[in-house]
Amino acid sequence: MTSVNGLSRLAAPPHVANLLGVALERLREQILAGAERPFPGLRVSHYRLLDMIPPEGARITDLAAHAGMTKQGLGQHVDYLQERGYAESARLEGDRRVRLVRRTEKGDEATAFARAAIARVEQEWAERLGAERYADFRQALVELGVGQPTR
């Protein structure tokens, strides 16, 4: 991929942010490859949100906190998914202010599609790096993602 000034995305300094960005971009490309026909209008962020929704559903506020988004921003994503039949929401009987979001069957299918794409990427990376190196890489990402930030 070349930008307007002729620089390759790999021409950036090879610090960890750029390296992770390139790897993430490749992952995004794989998730979206072939997705437009069966799941029109979905972006990677929509697949991520659908994947966060547990089978029993979740409150907008809980999803927003988990996604690191505002309630309003997440609500807009949910509205978008709802308009296209990937999710549904309803107000709770005991508290009408609370909106519970669930995936629809179509949302479950889109989630399965994205998970399969991710599994293919993980398999490819494990083949390229070797099973042991990939397992170490994956474990390091888990530790960095849930561990305490370093200074």
VOGU-824309 format. One line per field, with one value per residue (C-alpha): residue number from 1; residue in one letter; x, y, z. Coordinates in steps of 0.5 Angstrom, whole numbers. Layout:
! residues N
num: (NUM ...)
residu: (A ...)
xx: (X ...)
yy: (Y ...)
zz: (Z ...)
This chain:
! residues 151
num: (1 2 3 4 5 6 7 8 9 10 11 12 13 14 15 16 17 18 19 20 21 22 23 24 25 26 27 28 29 30 31 32 33 34 35 36 37 38 39 40 41 42 43 44 45 46 47 48 49 50 51 52 53 54 55 56 57 58 59 60 61 62 63 64 65 66 67 68 69 70 71 72 73 74 75 76 77 78 79 80 81 82 83 84 85 86 87 88 89 90 91 92 93 94 95 96 97 98 99 100 101 102 103 104 105 106 107 108 109 110 111 112 113 114 115 116 117 118 119 120 121 122 123 124 125 126 127 128 129 130 131 132 133 134 135 136 137 138 139 140 141 142 143 144 145 146 147 148 149 150 151)
residu: (M T S V N G L S R L A A P P H V A N L L G V A L E R L R E Q I L A G A E R P F P G L R V S H Y R L L D M I P P E G A R I T D L A A H A G M T K Q G L G Q H V D Y L Q E R G Y A E S A R L E G D R R V R L V R R T E K G D E A T A F A R A A I A R V E Q E W A E R L G A E R Y A D F R Q A L V E L G V G Q P T R)
xx: (0 3 1 0 7 10 12 10 7 13 17 15 20 20 18 12 7 8 9 3 -1 1 0 -7 -8 -7 -12 -17 -16 -17 -24 -27 -24 -31 -35 -39 -43 -46 -45 -46 -44 -40 -34 -29 -31 -38 -35 -32 -38 -42 -37 -37 -45 -46 -51 -56 -55 -51 -53 -51 -47 -43 -41 -39 -34 -32 -30 -27 -33 -38 -45 -47 -42 -43 -51 -50 -46 -52 -57 -53 -53 -60 -62 -59 -61 -55 -57 -64 -65 -70 -71 -71 -78 -75 -72 -74 -67 -63 -63 -61 -57 -57 -55 -60 -59 -56 -51 -49 -47 -43 -39 -38 -35 -31 -28 -27 -23 -19 -18 -15 -10 -8 -7 -3 2 3 5 10 13 12 7 12 14 7 4 9 7 0 2 6 0 -5 0 1 -7 -9 -2 0 2 10 13)
yy: (0 7 13 20 22 15 12 5 4 -1 5 8 7 0 1 -3 2 1 -6 -8 -3 -7 -13 -11 -8 -15 -18 -13 -14 -22 -20 -16 -20 -23 -20 -15 -20 -24 -18 -11 -5 -8 -5 -9 -4 -7 -14 -13 -10 -16 -21 -17 -18 -25 -30 -27 -20 -14 -7 -1 2 -5 -6 2 1 -6 -2 4 8 13 10 15 13 5 7 9 3 -1 3 2 -6 -6 -2 -8 -13 -16 -14 -12 -8 -8 -4 -7 -8 -6 0 3 7 1 -2 -9 -11 -18 -21 -23 -30 -25 -22 -29 -31 -25 -26 -33 -31 -26 -31 -36 -30 -29 -37 -37 -31 -34 -41 -37 -34 -40 -43 -37 -37 -44 -46 -45 -38 -36 -39 -34 -28 -29 -30 -24 -20 -23 -21 -14 -13 -15 -13 -7 -2 0 6)
zz: (0 -2 1 -3 -2 -4 3 4 11 12 11 18 24 26 33 37 35 28 28 32 27 21 24 26 19 16 21 19 12 13 17 12 6 3 8 4 1 7 12 8 12 17 19 24 30 29 29 35 38 36 39 46 47 51 49 55 52 56 58 54 60 61 53 53 59 56 49 52 49 51 52 47 42 43 43 36 34 37 33 26 28 30 23 19 23 27 34 38 44 49 55 62 65 72 70 63 63 62 55 54 47 44 38 33 29 23 28 31 24 23 29 27 20 24 29 23 20 26 27 20 21 28 24 19 24 28 21 20 27 29 34 40 38 36 43 46 42 44 51 51 48 54 59 56 55 62 66 70 65 65 66)
